[in-house]
């Protein structure tokens, strides 16, 4: 079953059980997916949908940081609940060991010489980890490694 089908089924279940939080989050996610499909003028694959959902999760994580600064604990909890709902549709996250192995393999293949090779490494790794790792964290790990190696 595809992610979109799962979203539709879960939306029906949320309606039946009157789970307004889940229903709202699923509707927003479906709206974002439809907007992405319209903007790209194509049907989205599960990988595309994972990218859209990852953006939705990132938006909520960024919001949590701002709400914490403003001492809005109610909004922090709401966003955390929304993230938990969205994460059900994401692939299993990579462990630190798996992520480090992917990075190690990329370094062996590319043999970077300076920080200027960051883009090449990210281009190689991104398709392997998309939706399964925090890209900001990945970028920091690679930058650290590049600066240590040189």
N, C-alpha and C positions, 0 to 999 in steps of 0.2 A: 504494500500500500504506500502510495506517495505521500509526501508531507502535506500537500494541499488537500488530499482526501482525508487525511488524519485531522487536519484543522476543521474541515467541514463536519466530520463525525463528532468531534469534540464540541463544536459550536452547538450542534443539536442537543448533545448531552447537557451542556451548560444551560440551554434554554429549558430543557425538561426539569432539571434540578434547581432552576432559578438561581444559579451561581452568577451573579451580576459581574463580579470581578473577572472571572475567567471569560465570560461572554464578551465583555468590553475589550479585553486584551486580544482575544482571538479576532474580533471584528477589526480592531486597529491593525493587527498583523496582516489580515487578509486584504485590507485596504492598501497597505504599503506594498504588498505583493502585486496587487492589481495595478497600482500606479507604476511600479517598476516594469511590469509587462507592457503597459501602454507606452512608457518612455522608450523602451527598447524595441517596441514594435515586433515582439515575438513572444511565443509561449515560453515560460520559464521552466528550466529543469530543476530538479531537487537541489542541485548545487547552487543555482541562482537564488532559490528560495532560502537556502541556508544563509547565503550572504545577506539577504534582506533581513532575516531574523537576527543575524549577528549585529547588524546596524541598529535594530530596534533595542537589543539588549545593551549595546554600547551607549545609546542615547539615555537609557534609564540609569545606567551606571554613572554617567556624567551628571545626570540630574540629582542622583543621590549625594554626590559630592557637594553640589550647590545647596541642597536642602539641609545637609549637615552643618554647613557654614551658617545658615540662617536659623538653626535650631528648630527645624520643622520635622520633628520625629515622626509625625503622622504621615507626611509625604514620603519620608524615607522608607517606612514600613510598607506603604502602598507600592512604591517602585520595586522594593525587594520581592513583594508578592508577585508582581507582574513579571519580573525577571524569572522567577521560579516557574511560572507557567510557560514562558517562552522557551526556557531551557529544555523542556520536555521534547521539543521538536528538533533539537540540535544533536549532532553526532556526539558520541562519547569523547570527552576531552582527552587530549594526549597527556600521558604522564610526563614528569620532568625527564625521566630516562629516555622515553621515546623521542621527546622533543630534542634533547641533547644529541641523540643518535642521528636524527635527521640533519641537524646543524653540522655535526661532525662529517657526515657523508658529503654534504654540500661543500664544506671547506676542502675536503680531499679532492673533490672533482674540480672545483674552480681554482683552488690555490691562490686566494686573494693576497695582494701585496700591500694594500693600503685601505684606508677607510673609503676611498673612492669606489671600491668594489662592492660596497654595501648594496647598491641597487641590483647588481648582478646576482648576488647571493639571495636577496629577498625575492627576486623574480624566480629563482630556482626553487626556493622553499615554499613560497606562498601557496601554490596549488596543492602541495602535500599536507598543509596544516590548516587550510581555510575552514573556518567554522569550528575547528578543534583546538585552537590555541589563541590566546590574546596576542594580536599582532603588535600592539604597543610593547608588550613585554618581550616578544620575540625580537623586535627591533633593538631594544636595549641590550639584550643578551648578545646579539651579533655585534653591535657597536663595541661592547666591552671586549669581546673576543678579538675583534680587529685591532683595537688599540693595544691589547696585551701582546698580540703576535708581532707587532711592529715596534 
